Amino acid sequence: MSMTSDDLWRFALACYAQPGVEPACLELQAAGADVCLLLAAAWLERRNAACNEQRLERLKTISNDWQVQVIAPLRALRQHWRQQAANDEELADLRMRVKQLELDAEKVQLQRLQSAAQHWSAESGSPAWLEPLCADLRGDTRVAVQTLRHAATAQPATGDA
């Protein structure tokens, strides 16, 4: 089955819409995780792609660079304006546009991750991607990880390796 350039994006939207996934992702984000990277990891698990150190580091580099340079500044601006926007309609409108830019940037991040990983197969290695990415997070994230994994396995397979 061939993959389109937005398979990971569509997977991420469908997965995120599943019951319990949004709060699980927000919990993981609060613990220090990059949610886009975790959604890509869940997609790779769903595709049964083998996880190894080289692949993991490749995705982390792609994600970290984009998060630092693009997403974090947009998110910080949006969050900084939260209280002021409650009483300022024009600022509230600008804040919503920044929120859309943040979402657009997350889509680009997922496209970059898909581009790097789309041909990875199940060769030599475990398909468990989420645990290595969550190993250094603050607090106990096991339930949130399981919620994400369960939602991912419920998604239809697209572009399986």
KEZANU-438145 format. One record per residue (C-alpha): residue number from 1; residue in three letters; x, y, z. Coordinates in nm, 2 decimals, decimal comma. Each point is the difference from the previous one (the first is absolute). Example, Ala and Ser with C-alpha at 12.3 -4.5 7.8 and 13.67 -1.06 7.14 Angstrom:
2
[pt 1; "ala"; [1,23; -0,45; 0,78]]
[pt 2; "ser"; [0,14; 0,34; -0,07]]
END
This chain:
161
[pt 1; "met"; [0,00; 0,00; 0,00]]
[pt 2; "ser"; [0,15; 0,34; -0,09]]
[pt 3; "met"; [0,01; 0,28; 0,24]]
[pt 4; "thr"; [-0,11; 0,36; -0,06]]
[pt 5; "ser"; [0,19; 0,30; 0,14]]
[pt 6; "asp"; [-0,26; 0,05; 0,27]]
[pt 7; "asp"; [-0,05; -0,36; 0,13]]
[pt 8; "leu"; [0,17; 0,08; 0,34]]
[pt 9; "trp"; [-0,20; 0,33; 0,02]]
[pt 10; "arg"; [-0,33; -0,18; -0,06]]
[pt 11; "phe"; [0,10; -0,28; 0,24]]
[pt 12; "ala"; [0,09; 0,27; 0,27]]
[pt 13; "leu"; [-0,33; 0,18; -0,04]]
[pt 14; "ala"; [-0,20; -0,32; 0,02]]
[pt 15; "cys"; [0,20; -0,13; 0,29]]
[pt 16; "tyr"; [-0,02; 0,33; 0,19]]
[pt 17; "ala"; [-0,38; 0,00; -0,04]]
[pt 18; "gln"; [-0,04; -0,34; 0,18]]
[pt 19; "pro"; [-0,14; 0,02; 0,35]]
[pt 20; "gly"; [0,26; 0,07; 0,27]]
[pt 21; "val"; [0,28; 0,07; -0,25]]
[pt 22; "glu"; [0,00; 0,38; 0,03]]
[pt 23; "pro"; [0,04; 0,00; 0,38]]
[pt 24; "ala"; [0,26; -0,27; -0,02]]
[pt 25; "cys"; [0,20; 0,20; -0,26]]
[pt 26; "leu"; [-0,03; 0,31; 0,21]]
[pt 27; "glu"; [0,12; -0,20; 0,31]]
[pt 28; "leu"; [0,30; -0,13; -0,20]]
[pt 29; "gln"; [0,07; 0,36; -0,13]]
[pt 30; "ala"; [-0,01; 0,13; 0,36]]
[pt 31; "ala"; [0,25; -0,28; 0,09]]
[pt 32; "gly"; [0,24; 0,13; -0,27]]
[pt 33; "ala"; [-0,10; -0,19; -0,31]]
[pt 34; "asp"; [-0,03; 0,12; -0,36]]
[pt 35; "val"; [-0,36; -0,11; -0,09]]
[pt 36; "cys"; [0,07; 0,00; -0,37]]
[pt 37; "leu"; [0,30; -0,23; 0,05]]
[pt 38; "leu"; [-0,22; -0,23; 0,21]]
[pt 39; "leu"; [-0,27; -0,01; -0,26]]
[pt 40; "ala"; [0,27; -0,08; -0,26]]
[pt 41; "ala"; [0,12; -0,28; 0,23]]
[pt 42; "ala"; [-0,35; -0,14; 0,04]]
[pt 43; "trp"; [-0,04; 0,01; -0,38]]
[pt 44; "leu"; [0,33; -0,19; -0,04]]
[pt 45; "glu"; [-0,11; -0,25; 0,26]]
[pt 46; "arg"; [-0,33; -0,04; -0,19]]
[pt 47; "arg"; [0,20; -0,07; -0,31]]
[pt 48; "asn"; [0,22; -0,25; 0,19]]
[pt 49; "ala"; [0,31; 0,19; -0,10]]
[pt 50; "ala"; [0,31; -0,10; 0,20]]
[pt 51; "cys"; [0,13; 0,24; 0,25]]
[pt 52; "asn"; [0,38; 0,03; 0,04]]
[pt 53; "glu"; [0,23; 0,27; 0,14]]
[pt 54; "gln"; [0,09; 0,15; -0,34]]
[pt 55; "arg"; [-0,36; 0,04; -0,11]]
[pt 56; "leu"; [-0,10; 0,13; 0,34]]
[pt 57; "glu"; [0,28; 0,26; 0,00]]
[pt 58; "arg"; [-0,09; 0,11; -0,36]]
[pt 59; "leu"; [-0,36; 0,07; 0,10]]
[pt 60; "lys"; [0,10; 0,17; 0,32]]
[pt 61; "thr"; [0,23; 0,23; -0,19]]
[pt 62; "ile"; [-0,27; 0,09; -0,26]]
[pt 63; "ser"; [-0,25; 0,06; 0,28]]
[pt 64; "asn"; [0,22; 0,19; 0,24]]
[pt 65; "asp"; [0,13; 0,24; -0,26]]
[pt 66; "trp"; [-0,35; 0,08; -0,12]]
[pt 67; "gln"; [-0,15; 0,03; 0,35]]
[pt 68; "val"; [0,27; 0,24; 0,11]]
[pt 69; "gln"; [0,01; 0,22; -0,31]]
[pt 70; "val"; [-0,37; 0,01; -0,09]]
[pt 71; "ile"; [-0,26; -0,16; 0,23]]
[pt 72; "ala"; [0,13; 0,11; 0,34]]
[pt 73; "pro"; [0,01; 0,37; -0,09]]
[pt 74; "leu"; [-0,35; -0,01; -0,15]]
[pt 75; "arg"; [-0,14; -0,19; 0,31]]
[pt 76; "ala"; [0,17; 0,24; 0,24]]
[pt 77; "leu"; [-0,15; 0,30; -0,18]]
[pt 78; "arg"; [-0,35; -0,16; 0,00]]
[pt 79; "gln"; [0,02; -0,09; 0,37]]
[pt 80; "his"; [0,14; 0,34; 0,09]]
[pt 81; "trp"; [-0,31; 0,16; -0,16]]
[pt 82; "arg"; [-0,25; -0,23; 0,17]]
[pt 83; "gln"; [-0,11; 0,23; 0,29]]
[pt 84; "gln"; [0,02; 0,33; -0,20]]
[pt 85; "ala"; [-0,20; -0,16; -0,29]]
[pt 86; "ala"; [-0,29; -0,08; 0,24]]
[pt 87; "asn"; [-0,08; 0,37; 0,01]]
[pt 88; "asp"; [0,13; 0,12; -0,34]]
[pt 89; "glu"; [-0,19; -0,12; -0,30]]
[pt 90; "glu"; [0,26; 0,11; -0,25]]
[pt 91; "leu"; [0,28; -0,17; 0,20]]
[pt 92; "ala"; [-0,22; -0,31; 0,03]]
[pt 93; "asp"; [-0,03; -0,01; -0,38]]
[pt 94; "leu"; [0,38; 0,03; -0,04]]
[pt 95; "arg"; [0,05; -0,27; 0,26]]
[pt 96; "met"; [-0,23; -0,24; -0,20]]
[pt 97; "arg"; [0,21; 0,07; -0,31]]
[pt 98; "val"; [0,32; -0,08; 0,20]]
[pt 99; "lys"; [-0,17; -0,32; 0,11]]
[pt 100; "gln"; [-0,07; -0,09; -0,36]]
[pt 101; "leu"; [0,37; 0,08; -0,09]]
[pt 102; "glu"; [0,10; -0,23; 0,28]]
[pt 103; "leu"; [-0,22; -0,28; -0,14]]
[pt 104; "asp"; [0,14; 0,06; -0,35]]
[pt 105; "ala"; [0,35; -0,02; 0,14]]
[pt 106; "glu"; [-0,09; -0,33; 0,17]]
[pt 107; "lys"; [-0,13; -0,13; -0,33]]
[pt 108; "val"; [0,34; 0,09; -0,16]]
[pt 109; "gln"; [0,18; -0,18; 0,28]]
[pt 110; "leu"; [-0,21; -0,31; -0,05]]
[pt 111; "gln"; [0,07; 0,01; -0,38]]
[pt 112; "arg"; [0,37; 0,03; 0,07]]
[pt 113; "leu"; [-0,01; -0,30; 0,24]]
[pt 114; "gln"; [-0,20; -0,20; -0,25]]
[pt 115; "ser"; [0,24; 0,08; -0,28]]
[pt 116; "ala"; [0,29; -0,12; 0,21]]
[pt 117; "ala"; [-0,18; -0,32; 0,11]]
[pt 118; "gln"; [-0,24; -0,10; -0,27]]
[pt 119; "his"; [0,22; -0,28; -0,14]]
[pt 120; "trp"; [0,10; -0,15; 0,33]]
[pt 121; "ser"; [-0,10; -0,36; 0,04]]
[pt 122; "ala"; [-0,01; -0,27; 0,27]]
[pt 123; "glu"; [0,36; -0,11; -0,06]]
[pt 124; "ser"; [0,20; -0,10; 0,31]]
[pt 125; "gly"; [-0,14; 0,18; 0,29]]
[pt 126; "ser"; [-0,30; 0,05; 0,23]]
[pt 127; "pro"; [-0,30; 0,21; -0,12]]
[pt 128; "ala"; [-0,02; 0,16; 0,34]]
[pt 129; "trp"; [0,06; 0,37; -0,06]]
[pt 130; "leu"; [-0,19; 0,17; 0,28]]
[pt 131; "glu"; [0,19; -0,14; 0,30]]
[pt 132; "pro"; [0,34; 0,13; -0,11]]
[pt 133; "leu"; [-0,14; 0,34; -0,07]]
[pt 134; "cys"; [-0,18; 0,01; 0,34]]
[pt 135; "ala"; [0,28; -0,15; 0,22]]
[pt 136; "asp"; [0,13; 0,34; 0,12]]
[pt 137; "leu"; [-0,33; 0,18; 0,05]]
[pt 138; "arg"; [-0,10; 0,13; 0,34]]
[pt 139; "gly"; [-0,25; -0,21; 0,20]]
[pt 140; "asp"; [-0,18; -0,32; -0,08]]
[pt 141; "thr"; [-0,11; 0,02; -0,36]]
[pt 142; "arg"; [-0,09; -0,37; -0,05]]
[pt 143; "val"; [-0,38; 0,05; -0,01]]
[pt 144; "ala"; [0,03; 0,29; -0,25]]
[pt 145; "val"; [0,23; -0,20; -0,22]]
[pt 146; "gln"; [-0,23; -0,30; 0,01]]
[pt 147; "thr"; [-0,30; 0,23; -0,09]]
[pt 148; "leu"; [0,20; 0,13; -0,30]]
[pt 149; "arg"; [0,11; -0,35; -0,11]]
[pt 150; "his"; [-0,36; -0,13; 0,03]]
[pt 151; "ala"; [-0,14; 0,28; -0,21]]
[pt 152; "ala"; [0,28; -0,05; -0,26]]
[pt 153; "thr"; [-0,08; -0,37; -0,04]]
[pt 154; "ala"; [-0,36; 0,08; -0,05]]
[pt 155; "gln"; [0,09; 0,21; -0,32]]
[pt 156; "pro"; [-0,02; -0,16; -0,34]]
[pt 157; "ala"; [0,34; -0,09; -0,14]]
[pt 158; "thr"; [0,13; 0,23; -0,28]]
[pt 159; "gly"; [0,31; -0,04; -0,19]]
[pt 160; "asp"; [0,10; -0,30; 0,21]]
[pt 161; "ala"; [0,36; -0,11; -0,04]]
END
